Amino acid sequence: QVQLVESGGGLVQAGGSLRLSCVVSGGTFSSYTMGWFRQAPGKERDFVATINGSGGRLDYADSVKGRFTISRDNAKNTVYLQMNDLKPEDTAVYYCAAREAPYTLSRILSRYDYWGQGTQVTVSS
């Protein structure tokens, strides 16, 4: 059974930084493409960033490009999302997700097989 557990969310002022972590247990971590998504109140869950199994390929939503960095440590079964220059519009529940396809990136929610429970990020103005 594959489980994903996010941590690192919290309350931060605009312009601040947070680093989210997602630890994956079960399965072979390096065989998963990993993604971060977020869902603001009353809105759909949106793509934020994704990274392939080796960590050599990345993709970001335009809204976070240049401010957020996704990375992974396959020895620790962990994927990270470093978020800098946070804005109030970044406020959302952030979810990590795993896709059983190590080479192909995807921005589409339905292509991910496993999801974490989410961690709240609140950015005050």
MDAnalysis code that builds the backbone (N, CA, C; Angstrom):
import MDAnalysis as mda
import numpy as np

u = mda.Universe.empty(375, n_residues=125, atom_resindex=np.repeat(np.arange(125), 3), trajectory=True)
u.add_TopologyAttr("name", ["N", "CA", "C"] * 125)
u.add_TopologyAttr("resid", np.arange(1, 126))
u.add_TopologyAttr("resname", ["GLN", "VAL", "GLN", "LEU", "VAL", "GLU", "SER", "GLY", "GLY", "GLY", "LEU", "VAL", "GLN", "ALA", "GLY", "GLY", "SER", "LEU", "ARG", "LEU", "SER", "CYS", "VAL", "VAL", "SER", "GLY", "GLY", "THR", "PHE", "SER", "SER", "TYR", "THR", "MET", "GLY", "TRP", "PHE", "ARG", "GLN", "ALA", "PRO", "GLY", "LYS", "GLU", "ARG", "ASP", "PHE", "VAL", "ALA", "THR", "ILE", "ASN", "GLY", "SER", "GLY", "GLY", "ARG", "LEU", "ASP", "TYR", "ALA", "ASP", "SER", "VAL", "LYS", "GLY", "ARG", "PHE", "THR", "ILE", "SER", "ARG", "ASP", "ASN", "ALA", "LYS", "ASN", "THR", "VAL", "TYR", "LEU", "GLN", "MET", "ASN", "ASP", "LEU", "LYS", "PRO", "GLU", "ASP", "THR", "ALA", "VAL", "TYR", "TYR", "CYS", "ALA", "ALA", "ARG", "GLU", "ALA", "PRO", "TYR", "THR", "LEU", "SER", "ARG", "ILE", "LEU", "SER", "ARG", "TYR", "ASP", "TYR", "TRP", "GLY", "GLN", "GLY", "THR", "GLN", "VAL", "THR", "VAL", "SER", "SER"])
u.atoms.positions = np.array([
    [0.844, -1.194, 0.000],
    [0.000, 0.000, 0.000],
    [0.876, 1.240, 0.000],
    [0.639, 2.108, -0.959],
    [1.428, 3.328, -1.075],
    [0.764, 4.429, -0.247],
    [1.552, 5.088, 0.575],
    [1.048, 6.204, 1.383],
    [1.928, 7.420, 1.183],
    [1.291, 8.584, 1.132],
    [1.981, 9.852, 0.971],
    [1.593, 10.743, 2.142],
    [2.574, 11.324, 2.787],
    [2.318, 12.197, 3.926],
    [3.045, 13.518, 3.721],
    [2.258, 14.590, 3.609],
    [2.821, 15.929, 3.431],
    [3.053, 16.590, 4.787],
    [3.997, 17.503, 4.789],
    [4.240, 18.332, 5.966],
    [4.876, 19.633, 5.522],
    [4.955, 20.594, 6.446],
    [5.649, 21.839, 6.166],
    [4.754, 23.035, 5.900],
    [3.450, 22.812, 5.853],
    [2.557, 23.945, 5.638],
    [2.490, 24.841, 6.863],
    [1.820, 25.983, 6.694],
    [1.692, 26.901, 7.813],
    [1.249, 28.271, 7.358],
    [1.368, 29.224, 8.269],
    [0.997, 30.615, 8.017],
    [2.262, 31.425, 7.807],
    [2.301, 32.194, 6.741],
    [3.481, 32.997, 6.421],
    [3.019, 34.321, 5.823],
    [3.803, 35.344, 6.018],
    [3.491, 36.641, 5.418],
    [3.881, 36.664, 3.946],
    [3.225, 37.515, 3.199],
    [3.565, 37.688, 1.792],
    [5.049, 38.017, 1.652],
    [5.684, 37.389, 0.677],
    [7.110, 37.551, 0.471],
    [7.950, 36.523, 1.198],
    [7.324, 35.768, 2.066],
    [8.046, 34.754, 2.833],
    [8.211, 33.457, 2.079],
    [8.766, 32.463, 2.770],
    [9.073, 31.168, 2.158],
    [8.593, 30.027, 3.043],
    [8.305, 28.926, 2.401],
    [8.003, 27.673, 3.080],
    [8.565, 26.534, 2.238],
    [8.893, 25.435, 2.909],
    [9.277, 24.230, 2.182],
    [8.358, 23.100, 2.589],
    [7.664, 22.565, 1.623],
    [6.803, 21.413, 1.841],
    [7.581, 20.133, 1.573],
    [7.264, 19.106, 2.343],
    [7.854, 17.788, 2.145],
    [6.740, 16.764, 1.988],
    [7.040, 15.722, 1.259],
    [6.085, 14.621, 1.097],
    [6.875, 13.324, 1.126],
    [6.635, 12.528, 2.150],
    [7.317, 11.247, 2.299],
    [6.418, 10.141, 1.763],
    [6.994, 9.292, 0.941],
    [6.240, 8.208, 0.322],
    [6.697, 6.870, 0.898],
    [5.752, 6.070, 1.314],
    [6.063, 4.723, 1.792],
    [5.301, 3.711, 0.936],
    [5.910, 2.553, 0.749],
    [5.313, 1.533, -0.109],
    [5.741, 1.751, -1.550],
    [5.910, 0.706, -2.288],
    [6.321, 0.834, -3.674],
    [7.787, 1.217, -3.806],
    [8.179, 1.558, -5.021],
    [9.547, 1.973, -5.316],
    [9.513, 3.444, -5.692],
    [10.018, 4.292, -4.793],
    [9.850, 5.743, -4.943],
    [10.411, 6.238, -6.273],
    [11.564, 5.733, -6.673],
    [12.200, 6.232, -7.895],
    [11.422, 5.867, -9.151],
    [10.445, 4.988, -9.040],
    [9.631, 4.621, -10.199],
    [8.405, 5.514, -10.351],
    [8.263, 6.487, -9.443],
    [7.109, 7.379, -9.497],
    [7.491, 8.759, -10.029],
    [6.707, 9.249, -10.951],
    [6.707, 10.682, -11.194],
    [5.889, 11.319, -10.076],
    [6.394, 12.380, -9.502],
    [5.733, 13.039, -8.379],
    [5.202, 14.406, -8.800],
    [4.106, 14.791, -8.199],
    [3.515, 16.089, -8.505],
    [3.027, 16.786, -7.261],
    [2.970, 18.090, -7.343],
    [2.336, 18.915, -6.322],
    [1.142, 19.616, -6.973],
    [0.034, 19.612, -6.252],
    [-1.187, 20.290, -6.687],
    [-1.693, 21.129, -5.524],
    [-2.592, 22.056, -5.805],
    [-3.157, 22.851, -4.723],
    [-4.621, 23.151, -5.001],
    [-5.340, 23.353, -3.908],
    [-6.768, 23.630, -4.013],
    [-7.138, 24.736, -3.044],
    [-7.566, 25.857, -3.609],
    [-8.037, 26.972, -2.803],
    [-9.527, 26.783, -2.505],
    [-10.045, 27.416, -1.468],
    [-11.461, 27.255, -1.121],
    [-12.373, 27.606, -2.283],
    [-13.299, 26.712, -2.584],
    [-14.264, 26.961, -3.638],
    [-13.733, 26.813, -5.058],
    [-12.494, 26.338, -5.172],
    [-11.889, 26.206, -6.497],
    [-11.482, 24.764, -6.765],
    [-11.170, 24.480, -8.020],
    [-10.712, 23.156, -8.393],
    [-9.264, 22.958, -7.959],
    [-8.878, 21.706, -7.876],
    [-7.492, 21.381, -7.570],
    [-6.654, 21.615, -8.830],
    [-5.588, 22.393, -8.680],
    [-4.770, 22.795, -9.814],
    [-3.344, 22.254, -9.726],
    [-2.768, 22.062, -10.875],
    [-1.373, 21.636, -10.986],
    [-0.433, 22.735, -10.516],
    [0.622, 22.346, -9.819],
    [1.653, 23.283, -9.383],
    [3.008, 22.918, -10.006],
    [3.462, 21.680, -9.807],
    [4.779, 21.280, -10.285],
    [4.845, 19.762, -10.345],
    [5.765, 19.267, -11.175],
    [5.964, 17.837, -11.282],
    [7.432, 17.541, -11.570],
    [7.864, 16.340, -11.186],
    [9.242, 15.930, -11.366],
    [9.252, 14.440, -11.699],
    [10.116, 14.030, -12.633],
    [10.130, 12.629, -13.028],
    [10.928, 11.796, -12.026],
    [10.983, 10.498, -12.265],
    [11.547, 9.584, -11.292],
    [13.006, 9.847, -10.938],
    [13.791, 10.230, -11.920],
    [15.215, 10.488, -11.684],
    [15.477, 11.903, -11.190],
    [14.484, 12.770, -11.331],
    [14.660, 14.166, -10.954],
    [15.229, 15.034, -12.052],
    [15.417, 14.467, -13.240],
    [16.043, 15.209, -14.315],
    [15.102, 16.048, -15.161],
    [13.823, 15.836, -15.015],
    [12.842, 16.596, -15.782],
    [11.831, 17.221, -14.844],
    [11.551, 18.496, -15.080],
    [10.671, 19.262, -14.216],
    [9.657, 20.009, -15.067],
    [8.548, 20.377, -14.445],
    [7.563, 21.225, -15.108],
    [6.831, 22.012, -14.022],
    [6.482, 23.263, -14.355],
    [5.825, 24.130, -13.386],
    [4.634, 24.832, -14.023],
    [3.654, 25.126, -13.201],
    [2.588, 26.023, -13.628],
    [3.173, 27.420, -13.818],
    [2.630, 28.149, -14.772],
    [3.143, 29.500, -15.035],
    [3.054, 30.389, -13.800],
    [2.037, 30.168, -12.990],
    [1.802, 31.033, -11.832],
    [2.876, 30.903, -10.755],
    [3.651, 29.823, -10.784],
    [4.664, 29.616, -9.746],
    [6.079, 29.577, -10.307],
    [6.213, 29.589, -11.615],
    [7.535, 29.496, -12.248],
    [8.420, 30.650, -11.785],
    [9.636, 30.298, -11.383],
    [10.566, 31.307, -10.898],
    [10.475, 31.550, -9.394],
    [9.410, 31.063, -8.764],
    [9.248, 31.236, -7.313],
    [9.289, 29.898, -6.567],
    [8.773, 28.859, -7.177],
    [8.722, 27.539, -6.547],
    [9.741, 26.613, -7.200],
    [10.279, 25.686, -6.405],
    [11.209, 24.687, -6.923],
    [10.820, 23.317, -6.394],
    [10.618, 22.387, -7.305],
    [10.339, 21.013, -6.907],
    [11.648, 20.224, -6.979],
    [11.835, 19.323, -6.021],
    [13.017, 18.470, -6.012],
    [12.664, 17.170, -5.311],
    [13.564, 16.205, -5.405],
    [13.312, 14.935, -4.757],
    [14.617, 14.329, -4.274],
    [14.509, 13.524, -3.237],
    [15.634, 12.767, -2.712],
    [15.198, 11.306, -2.700],
    [15.650, 10.556, -3.681],
    [15.191, 9.176, -3.798],
    [15.715, 8.286, -2.664],
    [16.797, 8.685, -2.042],
    [17.314, 7.919, -0.901],
    [16.424, 8.080, 0.328],
    [15.689, 9.180, 0.366],
    [14.808, 9.458, 1.512],
    [13.333, 9.301, 1.168],
    [13.043, 8.860, -0.050],
    [11.646, 8.689, -0.489],
    [10.827, 9.957, -0.276],
    [11.433, 11.080, -0.596],
    [10.811, 12.365, -0.281],
    [10.869, 13.305, -1.487],
    [9.771, 14.006, -1.683],
    [9.715, 15.076, -2.671],
    [9.452, 16.378, -1.927],
    [10.061, 17.449, -2.424],
    [9.976, 18.750, -1.766],
    [9.371, 19.786, -2.706],
    [8.808, 20.807, -2.096],
    [8.383, 21.980, -2.849],
    [8.857, 23.200, -2.071],
    [9.904, 23.825, -2.575],
    [10.404, 25.055, -1.975],
    [9.622, 26.212, -2.562],
    [8.985, 26.987, -1.701],
    [8.128, 28.078, -2.152],
    [8.688, 29.393, -1.626],
    [9.100, 30.243, -2.531],
    [9.656, 31.538, -2.186],
    [8.758, 32.651, -2.702],
    [8.940, 33.839, -2.141],
    [8.167, 35.010, -2.565],
    [6.667, 34.676, -2.606],
    [6.191, 34.117, -1.532],
    [4.798, 33.704, -1.485],
    [3.850, 34.887, -1.554],
    [2.715, 34.641, -2.186],
    [1.691, 35.660, -2.388],
    [0.378, 35.179, -1.768],
    [-0.508, 36.092, -1.410],
    [-1.803, 35.666, -0.845],
    [-2.550, 34.690, -1.754],
    [-2.380, 34.831, -3.046],
    [-3.072, 33.925, -3.978],
    [-2.493, 32.513, -3.988],
    [-1.395, 32.307, -3.293],
    [-0.836, 30.958, -3.126],
    [-1.526, 30.200, -1.993],
    [-2.393, 30.880, -1.257],
    [-3.104, 30.230, -0.162],
    [-3.971, 29.090, -0.683],
    [-3.755, 27.902, -0.128],
    [-4.464, 26.707, -0.588],
    [-4.043, 25.519, 0.270],
    [-4.757, 24.429, 0.089],
    [-4.274, 23.143, 0.588],
    [-3.405, 22.551, -0.512],
    [-2.197, 22.161, -0.135],
    [-1.246, 21.607, -1.088],
    [-1.198, 20.085, -0.932],
    [-1.294, 19.404, -2.064],
    [-1.301, 17.950, -2.093],
    [-0.124, 17.435, -2.914],
    [0.504, 16.366, -2.441],
    [1.447, 15.679, -3.303],
    [0.780, 14.438, -3.868],
    [1.276, 14.015, -5.015],
    [0.692, 12.884, -5.717],
    [1.785, 12.096, -6.413],
    [1.540, 10.811, -6.575],
    [2.499, 9.916, -7.220],
    [1.858, 9.239, -8.419],
    [2.648, 9.152, -9.478],
    [2.164, 8.521, -10.703],
    [3.101, 7.377, -11.045],
    [2.520, 6.205, -11.342],
    [3.337, 5.032, -11.641],
    [3.835, 5.080, -13.080],
    [4.629, 6.083, -13.353],
    [5.236, 6.264, -14.669],
    [6.466, 7.131, -14.462],
    [7.650, 6.555, -14.388],
    [8.827, 7.308, -13.942],
    [9.367, 8.314, -14.937],
    [8.976, 8.222, -16.214],
    [9.625, 9.057, -17.229],
    [8.750, 10.189, -17.741],
    [7.434, 10.056, -17.584],
    [6.512, 10.983, -18.227],
    [5.905, 11.952, -17.238],
    [6.138, 13.241, -17.450],
    [5.539, 14.258, -16.614],
    [4.068, 14.446, -17.001],
    [3.264, 14.904, -16.044],
    [1.876, 15.190, -16.356],
    [1.344, 16.283, -15.450],
    [0.503, 17.143, -16.023],
    [-0.196, 18.183, -15.270],
    [-1.621, 17.770, -14.937],
    [-2.004, 16.564, -15.335],
    [-3.402, 16.144, -15.240],
    [-3.624, 15.318, -13.979],
    [-4.578, 15.748, -13.156],
    [-4.831, 15.091, -11.871],
    [-5.151, 13.610, -12.024],
    [-5.982, 13.283, -12.993],
    [-6.464, 11.916, -13.127],
    [-5.366, 10.931, -13.514],
    [-4.213, 11.425, -13.900],
    [-3.113, 10.534, -14.272],
    [-2.239, 10.152, -13.081],
    [-2.576, 10.681, -11.914],
    [-1.835, 10.341, -10.707],
    [-2.587, 9.262, -9.937],
    [-1.820, 8.320, -9.403],
    [-2.413, 7.127, -8.815],
    [-2.600, 7.216, -7.305],
    [-1.765, 7.998, -6.647],
    [-1.803, 8.061, -5.187],
    [-1.714, 9.516, -4.745],
    [-2.406, 9.811, -3.641],
    [-2.479, 11.189, -3.141],
    [-2.264, 11.235, -1.636],
    [-1.665, 12.336, -1.201],
    [-1.565, 12.592, 0.225],
    [-2.815, 13.278, 0.741],
    [-2.808, 13.572, 2.041],
    [-3.983, 14.148, 2.676],
    [-4.011, 15.674, 2.591],
    [-2.900, 16.262, 2.208],
    [-2.829, 17.706, 2.039],
    [-2.278, 18.430, 3.245],
    [-1.683, 19.589, 2.988],
    [-1.187, 20.459, 4.046],
    [-1.565, 21.891, 3.698],
    [-2.035, 22.625, 4.708],
    [-2.556, 23.975, 4.481],
    [-1.414, 24.988, 4.418],
    [-1.461, 25.825, 3.409],
    [-0.549, 26.958, 3.296],
    [-1.399, 28.224, 3.259],
    [-1.130, 29.125, 4.181],
    [-1.870, 30.383, 4.245],
    [-0.874, 31.532, 4.180],
    [-1.078, 32.416, 3.215],
    [-0.192, 33.559, 3.033],
    [-0.984, 34.820, 3.339],
    [-0.535, 35.565, 4.336],
    [-1.224, 36.792, 4.725],
    [-0.615, 37.989, 4.011],
    [-1.444, 38.961, 3.736],
    [-0.966, 40.153, 3.017],
    [-0.471, 41.221, 3.974],
])
